Amino acid sequence: MADPASTATQTPNAEKRYEVHRADLPLSCPTPAMSLWDSHPRVYLAIEDRGGSARCPYCSALYVLVD
């Protein structure tokens, strides 16, 4: 049986600032690691085109590209 902790997803919109890496691109909010069922619709954010940061239009979470 799989360990429930290893298959759990992050709570969406729990933070107001997230650091992301280029390996995480393309960037969406909520991210693939977050559960979608209890969040807003997934939206893709063009963080590379916005100087390394982008804000989600639904939840106002700020994503910052760190590398």
N, C-alpha and C positions, 0 to 999 in steps of 0.2 A: 504494500500500500504506500502511496506517495505521502511524503511529509507535507501536511497542510501549509506549513510556513513557507515551503519552497515554491508552492503554487499560488500563494496569496498575492493579491495585487495591492498597490499603494492606494490609499484613500485619495480620491481626486480633490483638487482645490483645497487641500489642507494647509498649504503654505501660500504666502503671497509673493515669494521670490524663490526661483529655482535656478540653479547653475546647471548648464548643459554643456556637452562637449560635441565636437564635430562628428564624432561617432554616433551621436544621438539624432543626427539630421537624416531625413527631413523632420522638422519639429512640429508636433501637434499638441494641442491642449484639448482634453487631457492626453497625456503621453500614453504610449502603448503599455507601460507598466502600471497605469492607473485603471481602475475599473470604470467602465463607461456607463453602466446601467444607472448609476446614481449621480450622474454629472450632466453637464450641458452637452450639446452635440459637438463632435470632434471638429476642430477647426485647425487648419495648417497655418503656421506662422513663418513668414520669410525673415528669419532673424539675421541672415547674412546680408540682406539688403537694407537693414535698418541699423547699421553701426554696431552690431553685436548684441542688441537687446530688442525684445519685442514684448508687447503686452497683449494678453488675451482679451478680445472684445466682449466675451461673455462674463468671465469671473475676475478680470483685472489682474490676474497673476502676471508677474514680471519674470521673463526668462532672460538669462544673461549667458552669453557664450563665453566660456572661460579659456578656450584654446583655439 
